[in-house]
Amino acid sequence: MRKRIAQILTNSPGLKARDIAKALNCERREVTKCLYDNLEEFVQDENFAWLLKKNACLKIEFSANRTWITQEHFERALVKNGSPLDTAHGHIILKIPKESKLLFCAAARVLALANQLAEVKRIVELDFTENPDAVSYLNRAGFFDRLSKSIKVLPRKPNSST
C-alpha cells in the first residue's frame, strides 16, 4: 500500500487521506494508518493534505529593515518559520533577498544551518538569485569552501574562492 500511496502523491501531491483512499478504493483508516506508519516518507501540511516528504518544501527568507542582515534577523526568521531541523520538510530553501548583505555572524549561522540540514539528508538550496553581490562577498570570505557539496546554490555556486 505504501508504494501505491507514494505513486498517487507523486502524481497528485497535496491530497487528503479520504481522497487517497478513494483513488485506492479502500477505507480511509487503512490509508491513514499507512501514512502515519511511514512518516519518514510522508508529511502532512497545515491543511491536513499529504505530501511525499522529499517534495515538501519550506522557504525561509532572511530579511532586514536595513542593508545588513545580522544574527538577530537570522534568529527572527527561524522564530517566524520554526527551525527547519524540527520540521518534516524534506526540501529547505534559504533565501537572501535583494540588496541585503550578510554580516559574518549571520553568514556563519546560515552556513551552520545549511550544513546541519544537509547532514540530516534534507535537500537544501541557498537562493541568491536576487542578490549576486552577496555571492561575491561570501565567496571572498571562503563561505562556499565550507559549504557541503550537496547544497545547491542559486543562481550558481562559484568554482573556487577568490
Salt bridges, closest charged atoms under 4 A:
ASP37 OD2 - LYS33 NZ 2.62
GLU41 OE1 - ARG2 NH1 2.93
GLU75 OE2 - ARG109 NH1 2.62
GLU125 OE2 - HIS91 NE2 2.95
ASP127 OD2 - LYS95 NZ 3.62
GLU130 OE2 - LYS95 NZ 3.62
